Amino acid sequence: MTSQPINKELLKFIHEQTGRTMIYEQEPTPLLGGIDAATYRFKLRGMDTMVLRLLGKDRSAEEVKRFRIHSRVLIHANIKAPKVYWVGEDKLVLGGVFIIMEFFPDPLLAEQPKDIQLKTLGESHAEMHNLSTTQIISELKKQGLNEKHFMATLSIPIILDTAHRDHPWLSNIFNWLQNNLPINSAHASINHGDYHPKNIMYASEHVTGIIDWNFFIGDPAFDVGHTITLIMDIGPNIGDGYTLDIASQCNEQYQDAYQSTRSINENAVSACRVSECTRFLLHCLSGKKDIIASSPTMIKSLATTIENITNLEIAFPDQ
């Protein structure tokens, strides 16, 4: 959908939610988004600046409804997640389900010098993982969420079984993951799901906001493994001048900062890195054309990491 239909239909949707006639003070302008979402900033006259996050066509209404509940519960626990104002469950409105939420005005952590980025990233990540999840789990249940939608102990086996069925050529890797991932770990932490400097707001030497949550409760190794995958396996294949040597230094700084607050289970994190590399590998083979899937070196790099950690060989379908 082009910008003009989005502008018009978004106003119509908000009018239906509020009963008020709305006028743009600032029309929707694109922001940096994820690989399966388009994000816009806009302002209505007499209201604070907001963010529209339009998800991909394959995303469901149930996801945005859960996102609103996650946001409410996280904010209640004094975690710096954006407030959700409305969710759009009908894909016909904007071409996909969507979320309208609070805009955090502070700069991204990614705009800070690299040493500040990595120190803050590691320390704040560990601090998040140290937070108690007891009340959060209780509140999510009170809001009517089924545990299989937010507890890794229940969701990960379902995801692995589905992936195993859909991609039998990776059966040796999925079997390895089932045996090595910390699925039944007693360590239950808040997992952001995509924790990196472009998802963190930073001002006055403090984290002031955390955006783009893919929230769940599980072993913190899932979250750390994802961040390390971004640093070591994704970044060197999409960033100009971001070499593997630089990535290794960044990874070391991130882990040192994290371990100044909380220890890391290296075996569990390595298994989670395999899981994330496998997920990105399947994404690259799905026919998508985003920056990750379009990298000419990405598939080989991801496969190398998977094979090196598991000591298994990937038999691609065309081999």
C-alpha positions in Angstrom: 0.0 0.0 0.0 1.4 3.4 -1.0 1.7 6.3 1.5 -1.4 8.2 0.4 -3.8 5.3 1.0 -2.1 4.6 4.3 -2.5 8.2 5.4 -6.2 8.2 4.5 -7.0 4.8 6.0 -5.1 5.4 9.1 -7.0 8.6 9.8 -10.3 6.7 9.2 -9.2 3.9 11.6 -8.3 6.3 14.4 -11.6 8.2 13.9 -13.5 4.9 14.3 -11.6 4.2 17.5 -12.0 7.6 19.1 -15.2 9.1 17.5 -13.1 12.2 16.7 -12.2 13.8 13.4 -8.5 13.7 13.1 -6.1 16.0 11.1 -2.4 15.3 10.6 0.2 17.7 12.0 2.8 15.4 10.6 1.9 12.7 8.0 3.3 9.2 8.4 7.0 9.1 7.5 9.0 5.9 7.3 11.3 4.9 10.2 13.8 2.0 10.3 11.8 -1.2 10.5 12.4 -4.9 10.9 12.7 -7.5 8.1 8.9 -8.2 8.3 7.4 -4.9 9.2 7.1 -1.3 8.0 7.3 1.4 10.6 6.1 5.0 10.4 6.1 8.1 12.6 3.2 10.5 12.6 1.5 13.2 14.6 -2.1 14.2 14.9 -3.2 17.7 15.9 -3.6 17.9 19.6 -2.0 14.5 20.3 1.5 13.2 21.0 3.7 11.8 18.2 2.9 8.1 17.6 4.3 5.1 15.7 2.5 2.9 13.2 4.0 -0.6 12.9 2.6 -2.4 9.9 3.4 -6.1 10.0 3.9 -8.5 7.1 1.0 -10.1 5.3 1.7 -13.5 7.0 1.3 -12.1 10.5 -1.9 -12.7 12.4 -4.5 -10.7 14.4 -3.7 -12.9 17.4 -0.1 -11.6 17.3 -1.0 -7.9 17.6 -3.6 -8.7 20.3 -0.9 -10.5 22.3 1.6 -7.6 21.6 -0.8 -5.2 23.3 -1.1 -7.4 26.4 2.7 -7.9 26.5 3.1 -4.1 26.4 0.6 -3.5 29.2 2.2 -6.1 31.4 5.8 -4.9 30.8 4.9 -1.3 31.5 3.1 -2.4 34.7 6.4 -4.1 35.7 8.3 -0.7 35.2 10.0 -1.9 32.0 10.5 0.8 29.4 8.2 -0.7 26.6 6.1 1.6 24.5 2.4 2.0 25.3 0.1 0.5 22.7 -2.9 2.8 21.9 -4.7 0.7 19.3 -4.2 -2.5 17.3 -5.6 -3.2 13.8 -6.7 -6.8 13.4 -8.2 -6.4 9.9 -5.6 -6.8 7.2 -7.8 -5.1 4.6 -7.4 -1.7 6.4 -3.7 -1.2 5.7 -2.7 -4.4 3.9 -1.6 -6.2 7.1 -2.3 -6.2 10.9 -0.8 -3.2 12.7 0.0 -1.6 16.0 -0.3 2.1 16.9 1.9 3.0 19.8 3.9 5.5 21.8 6.8 7.2 20.1 10.0 7.4 22.2 11.8 10.7 21.3 15.3 10.0 22.7 18.2 9.0 20.4 19.0 5.4 19.6 21.9 3.8 21.5 23.3 3.0 18.0 24.1 6.7 17.7 26.6 6.5 20.6 30.3 5.6 20.3 30.8 1.9 19.8 32.3 1.3 23.3 29.3 3.0 25.0 26.9 1.0 22.8 28.4 -2.4 23.7 28.9 -1.6 27.4 25.3 -0.4 27.7 24.0 -3.3 25.6 25.6 -5.9 27.7 24.9 -4.4 31.1 21.2 -3.5 30.4 20.6 -6.9 28.8 21.9 -8.7 31.9 19.9 -6.4 34.2 16.7 -7.2 32.2 17.4 -10.9 32.6 17.9 -10.5 36.4 14.3 -9.2 36.8 11.8 -11.5 38.4 9.2 -13.0 36.1 6.8 -14.2 38.8 4.4 -11.3 38.7 4.7 -10.9 34.9 3.7 -14.5 34.3 0.8 -14.1 36.7 -0.4 -11.0 35.0 -0.1 -12.5 31.5 -2.3 -15.4 32.7 -4.8 -13.0 34.3 -5.0 -11.3 30.9 -6.1 -14.6 29.4 -2.9 -15.6 27.6 -2.2 -19.3 27.2 1.3 -20.2 28.4 2.2 -21.8 25.1 2.2 -18.3 23.6 4.8 -16.8 26.0 6.7 -19.7 27.8 9.7 -21.1 25.8 9.3 -24.4 27.6 6.0 -24.9 25.7 6.5 -22.8 22.5 9.9 -24.0 21.4 9.0 -27.7 21.1 6.0 -26.7 18.9 8.2 -24.5 16.7 10.9 -27.2 16.4 8.3 -29.9 15.5 6.7 -27.7 12.8 10.1 -26.8 11.4 11.2 -30.4 11.4 8.1 -31.4 9.4 8.4 -28.5 6.9 12.2 -28.8 6.3 13.1 -32.5 6.7 16.5 -31.8 5.0 17.5 -30.1 8.2 16.4 -33.0 10.4 19.9 -33.6 11.9 20.1 -30.0 12.9 16.6 -29.9 14.5 17.4 -33.2 16.4 20.6 -31.5 17.7 18.6 -28.4 18.8 16.0 -30.5 20.6 18.8 -32.2 22.6 20.9 -29.0 23.2 18.6 -26.0 23.5 17.8 -24.9 27.2 14.1 -25.6 26.6 13.5 -27.0 30.1 15.8 -24.6 31.9 14.9 -23.5 35.4 16.1 -20.0 34.6 13.1 -18.1 33.5 13.9 -14.6 32.3 12.3 -11.8 30.3 13.5 -12.2 26.7 13.2 -9.2 24.4 13.8 -11.3 21.3 15.8 -8.7 19.2 18.0 -6.8 21.6 20.4 -4.6 19.8 21.4 -0.8 19.8 18.8 0.2 17.2 16.0 -1.1 19.4 17.2 0.8 22.5 16.8 4.5 23.3 19.6 6.2 25.3 19.9 9.6 26.9 21.8 11.1 29.9 23.8 7.8 30.3 20.6 5.7 30.8 18.4 3.5 28.7 15.2 5.4 28.3 13.1 3.1 26.1 13.2 -0.4 24.5 11.2 -1.0 21.2 10.4 -3.8 18.8 9.7 -6.5 21.4 9.4 -10.1 20.4 8.7 -10.9 24.1 8.7 -14.3 25.7 9.8 -15.9 29.0 12.6 -18.4 28.9 16.3 -19.1 29.5 18.3 -15.9 28.9 20.6 -17.8 26.6 17.9 -17.5 23.9 18.2 -13.7 24.1 22.0 -13.6 24.4 22.3 -16.1 21.5 20.2 -13.9 19.3 22.2 -10.8 20.1 25.5 -12.7 19.4 24.1 -14.0 16.1 23.4 -10.4 15.1 26.9 -9.3 16.1 28.8 -12.3 14.7 26.8 -13.8 11.8 24.5 -11.1 10.5 26.5 -7.9 10.8 29.6 -9.0 8.9 27.5 -10.0 5.9 25.5 -6.8 5.6 27.7 -4.0 7.0 30.4 -2.3 4.9 33.7 -2.4 6.7 32.3 -4.5 9.5 34.8 -7.4 9.4 34.7 -10.6 11.3 37.7 -9.3 13.4 35.7 -6.2 14.4 32.6 -8.4 15.1 34.7 -10.6 17.4 35.9 -7.6 19.3 32.3 -6.3 19.6 31.1 -9.7 20.8 33.8 -9.8 23.4 32.9 -6.3 24.7 29.2 -7.2 24.8 29.8 -10.4 26.7 32.3 -8.8 29.1 29.7 -6.1 29.9 27.0 -8.7 30.3 29.1 -10.9 32.6 29.9 -8.0 34.9 26.3 -8.4 36.0 25.3 -11.9 35.2 27.1 -15.1 34.1 26.7 -16.7 30.7 26.1 -20.4 30.0 28.4 -20.8 27.0 26.9 -24.2 25.9 23.4 -22.9 26.1 24.2 -19.7 24.2 26.0 -21.7 21.5 22.9 -23.9 21.0 20.7 -20.8 20.8 23.1 -19.2 18.3 22.6 -22.4 16.1 18.9 -22.0 16.5 19.0 -18.3 15.4 21.4 -19.1 12.5 19.0 -21.8 11.4 16.1 -19.5 11.5 17.9 -16.9 9.4 19.1 -19.6 7.0 15.5 -20.6 6.4 14.5 -17.0 6.0 17.2 -16.5 3.3 15.9 -19.6 1.4 12.3 -18.4 1.6 12.5 -16.1 -1.4 12.5 -12.9 0.6 14.4 -9.9 -0.8 15.3 -7.9 2.4 18.8 -6.9 3.3 19.6 -10.2 5.1 18.2 -12.5 2.4 19.9 -10.5 -0.3 23.4 -10.7 1.0 25.4 -13.0 -1.3 27.6 -14.3 1.6 24.8 -14.8 4.2 23.8 -18.4 3.5 27.3 -19.8 3.4 28.2 -17.9 6.6 25.2 -19.1 8.5 25.7 -22.7 7.4 29.3 -22.5 8.4 28.4 -21.4 12.0 25.8 -24.1 12.3 28.2 -26.8 11.1 31.1 -25.6 13.2 29.1 -25.6 16.5 27.1 -28.8 15.9 29.8 -30.8 14.1 27.1 -31.8 11.6 26.8 -31.3 7.9 23.9 -29.5 6.2 22.5 -31.3 3.2 20.8 -28.6 1.2 17.8 -29.7 -0.9 19.5 -29.2 -4.2 22.6 -31.3 -3.3 
